[in-house]
């Protein structure tokens, strides 16, 4: 998961908009909405969440909802 467009293997990444962020079982769950299809859940560690949110260039306290993120399915 990346906050900015990856520089490698571009065709292997998807880019979607964050619709919801929650925590489950000690992990962070980003729900992203593809242009077509069902919502995708991206489950990452809290440390990865912090790296992604920092990379989004948000103002202090601003929500990441509505921001675009790049991601690949595990093993993809």
TIPAMI-942722 format. One record per residue: residue number from 1; residue in three letters; z, x, y of N, C-alpha, C in turn. Coordinates in steps of 0.1 Angstrom, whole numbers. Layout:
+------+------+-------+-------+-------+-------+-------+-------+-------+-------+-------+
| resi | resn |   n_z |   n_x |   n_y |  ca_z |  ca_x |  ca_y |   c_z |   c_x |   c_y |
+------+------+-------+-------+-------+-------+-------+-------+-------+-------+-------+
|  NUM |  ALA |     Z |     X |     Y |     Z |     X |     Y |     Z |     X |     Y |
...
+------+------+-------+-------+-------+-------+-------+-------+-------+-------+-------+
***
This chain:
+------+------+-------+-------+-------+-------+-------+-------+-------+-------+-------+
| resi | resn |   n_z |   n_x |   n_y |  ca_z |  ca_x |  ca_y |   c_z |   c_x |   c_y |
+------+------+-------+-------+-------+-------+-------+-------+-------+-------+-------+
|    1 |  UNK |     0 |     9 |   -12 |     0 |     0 |     0 |     0 |     9 |    12 |
|    2 |  UNK |    -9 |     6 |    22 |   -10 |    14 |    34 |   -10 |     4 |    46 |
|    3 |  UNK |    -4 |     9 |    57 |    -4 |     2 |    70 |   -17 |     5 |    77 |
|    4 |  UNK |   -24 |    15 |    74 |   -37 |    19 |    81 |   -48 |    20 |    70 |
|    5 |  UNK |   -60 |    19 |    75 |   -71 |    20 |    66 |   -71 |    34 |    58 |
|    6 |  UNK |   -72 |    33 |    45 |   -71 |    46 |    37 |   -84 |    54 |    40 |
|    7 |  UNK |   -83 |    67 |    38 |   -94 |    76 |    40 |  -101 |    80 |    27 |
|    8 |  UNK |   -96 |    75 |    16 |  -102 |    79 |     3 |  -104 |    66 |    -6 |
|    9 |  UNK |  -114 |    67 |   -14 |  -118 |    56 |   -23 |  -118 |    43 |   -17 |
|   10 |  UNK |  -124 |    41 |    -5 |  -123 |    29 |     3 |  -127 |    17 |    -5 |
|   11 |  UNK |  -137 |    18 |   -14 |  -141 |     6 |   -21 |  -131 |     1 |   -31 |
|   12 |  UNK |  -120 |     9 |   -34 |  -110 |     4 |   -44 |   -98 |    -3 |   -37 |
|   13 |  UNK |   -99 |    -4 |   -24 |   -87 |   -10 |   -16 |   -91 |   -24 |   -12 |
|   14 |  UNK |   -81 |   -33 |   -11 |   -82 |   -46 |    -5 |   -75 |   -46 |     8 |
|   15 |  UNK |   -79 |   -54 |    18 |   -72 |   -55 |    30 |   -69 |   -70 |    33 |
|   16 |  UNK |   -57 |   -74 |    35 |   -53 |   -87 |    38 |   -42 |   -88 |    48 |
|   17 |  UNK |   -39 |  -100 |    52 |   -29 |  -103 |    62 |   -15 |  -107 |    56 |
|   18 |  UNK |    -5 |  -101 |    61 |     9 |  -104 |    57 |    13 |  -118 |    61 |
|   19 |  UNK |    16 |  -126 |    52 |    20 |  -140 |    55 |    35 |  -142 |    54 |
|   20 |  UNK |    42 |  -134 |    45 |    56 |  -136 |    43 |    62 |  -123 |    38 |
|   21 |  UNK |    75 |  -120 |    41 |    82 |  -109 |    36 |    95 |  -113 |    31 |
|   22 |  UNK |    99 |  -109 |    19 |   112 |  -113 |    14 |   117 |  -101 |     5 |
|   23 |  UNK |   130 |  -103 |     0 |   135 |   -93 |    -9 |   138 |  -101 |   -22 |
|   24 |  UNK |   136 |   -94 |   -33 |   139 |   -99 |   -47 |   143 |   -88 |   -56 |
|   25 |  UNK |   155 |   -89 |   -61 |   159 |   -79 |   -71 |   159 |   -65 |   -66 |
|   26 |  UNK |   163 |   -63 |   -53 |   164 |   -49 |   -48 |   150 |   -44 |   -43 |
|   27 |  UNK |   140 |   -52 |   -44 |   126 |   -48 |   -39 |   122 |   -57 |   -28 |
|   28 |  UNK |   112 |   -52 |   -21 |   106 |   -60 |   -10 |    93 |   -67 |   -16 |
|   29 |  UNK |    91 |   -79 |   -12 |    79 |   -86 |   -16 |    71 |   -90 |    -4 |
|   30 |  UNK |    59 |   -84 |    -2 |    50 |   -88 |     8 |    40 |   -98 |     2 |
|   31 |  UNK |    39 |  -110 |     8 |    29 |  -120 |     4 |    18 |  -118 |    14 |
|   32 |  UNK |     6 |  -115 |     8 |    -6 |  -114 |    16 |   -16 |  -125 |    12 |
|   33 |  UNK |   -24 |  -129 |    22 |   -34 |  -140 |    20 |   -48 |  -134 |    21 |
|   34 |  UNK |   -55 |  -133 |    10 |   -69 |  -130 |    10 |   -77 |  -141 |    17 |
|   35 |  UNK |   -89 |  -137 |    22 |   -98 |  -147 |    28 |  -101 |  -158 |    18 |
|   36 |  UNK |  -103 |  -154 |     5 |  -106 |  -163 |    -5 |   -96 |  -161 |   -17 |
|   37 |  UNK |   -91 |  -172 |   -22 |   -82 |  -171 |   -33 |   -67 |  -173 |   -30 |
|   38 |  UNK |   -59 |  -172 |   -40 |   -45 |  -174 |   -39 |   -37 |  -163 |   -32 |
|   39 |  UNK |   -26 |  -166 |   -28 |   -17 |  -156 |   -22 |   -14 |  -145 |   -32 |
|   40 |  UNK |   -13 |  -132 |   -28 |   -10 |  -121 |   -36 |     3 |  -115 |   -32 |
|   41 |  UNK |    12 |  -113 |   -42 |    25 |  -107 |   -40 |    24 |   -92 |   -43 |
|   42 |  UNK |    29 |   -84 |   -33 |    29 |   -70 |   -34 |    44 |   -66 |   -34 |
|   43 |  UNK |    49 |   -62 |   -46 |    63 |   -58 |   -48 |    64 |   -43 |   -47 |
|   44 |  UNK |    72 |   -39 |   -37 |    74 |   -25 |   -35 |    89 |   -22 |   -33 |
|   45 |  UNK |    92 |    -9 |   -33 |   106 |    -5 |   -31 |   109 |    -7 |   -16 |
|   46 |  UNK |   122 |    -7 |   -13 |   126 |    -8 |     1 |   121 |     4 |     9 |
|   47 |  UNK |   121 |    16 |     3 |   116 |    28 |    10 |   102 |    26 |    13 |
|   48 |  UNK |    94 |    21 |     4 |    79 |    19 |     7 |    78 |     9 |    18 |
|   49 |  UNK |    86 |    -2 |    18 |    85 |   -12 |    29 |    87 |    -5 |    42 |
|   50 |  UNK |    98 |     3 |    43 |   101 |    10 |    56 |    89 |    19 |    60 |
|   51 |  UNK |    82 |    26 |    51 |    71 |    34 |    55 |    59 |    26 |    60 |
|   52 |  UNK |    57 |    15 |    53 |    46 |     6 |    57 |    49 |    -1 |    71 |
|   53 |  UNK |    61 |    -6 |    73 |    64 |   -13 |    85 |    63 |    -3 |    97 |
|   54 |  UNK |    68 |    10 |    95 |    68 |    20 |   105 |    53 |    23 |   109 |
|   55 |  UNK |    44 |    23 |    99 |    30 |    26 |   101 |    23 |    15 |   108 |
|   56 |  UNK |    28 |     3 |   109 |    21 |    -8 |   115 |    21 |    -8 |   130 |
|   57 |  UNK |    28 |     1 |   137 |    28 |     2 |   151 |    33 |   -10 |   158 |
|   58 |  UNK |    45 |   -15 |   153 |    51 |   -27 |   159 |    61 |   -24 |   169 |
|   59 |  UNK |    64 |   -33 |   178 |    75 |   -31 |   188 |    88 |   -32 |   180 |
|   60 |  UNK |    99 |   -27 |   185 |   112 |   -28 |   179 |   116 |   -42 |   176 |
|   61 |  UNK |   119 |   -45 |   164 |   123 |   -58 |   160 |   112 |   -68 |   158 |
|   62 |  UNK |    99 |   -64 |   160 |    88 |   -73 |   158 |    85 |   -75 |   143 |
|   63 |  UNK |    82 |   -87 |   139 |    79 |   -90 |   125 |    66 |   -85 |   121 |
|   64 |  UNK |    65 |   -80 |   108 |    52 |   -76 |   103 |    42 |   -87 |    99 |
|   65 |  UNK |    47 |   -99 |   100 |    39 |  -111 |    96 |    27 |  -112 |   106 |
|   66 |  UNK |    16 |  -113 |   100 |     3 |  -114 |   108 |    -4 |  -101 |   108 |
|   67 |  UNK |     3 |   -90 |   104 |    -3 |   -77 |   104 |   -12 |   -75 |    92 |
|   68 |  UNK |   -22 |   -66 |    93 |   -31 |   -64 |    81 |   -26 |   -51 |    74 |
|   69 |  UNK |   -27 |   -52 |    60 |   -23 |   -40 |    52 |   -34 |   -38 |    41 |
|   70 |  UNK |   -35 |   -26 |    37 |   -44 |   -22 |    26 |   -36 |   -20 |    14 |
|   71 |  UNK |   -41 |   -24 |     2 |   -34 |   -22 |   -10 |   -44 |   -21 |   -22 |
|   72 |  UNK |   -39 |   -16 |   -33 |   -46 |   -15 |   -46 |   -37 |   -21 |   -56 |
|   73 |  UNK |   -42 |   -27 |   -66 |   -34 |   -32 |   -77 |   -31 |   -19 |   -85 |
|   74 |  UNK |   -19 |   -20 |   -91 |   -14 |    -9 |  -100 |   -24 |    -5 |  -110 |
|   75 |  UNK |   -28 |     8 |  -111 |   -37 |    12 |  -120 |   -52 |    10 |  -116 |
|   76 |  UNK |   -53 |     4 |  -104 |   -67 |     0 |   -99 |   -74 |    11 |   -92 |
+------+------+-------+-------+-------+-------+-------+-------+-------+-------+-------+
***
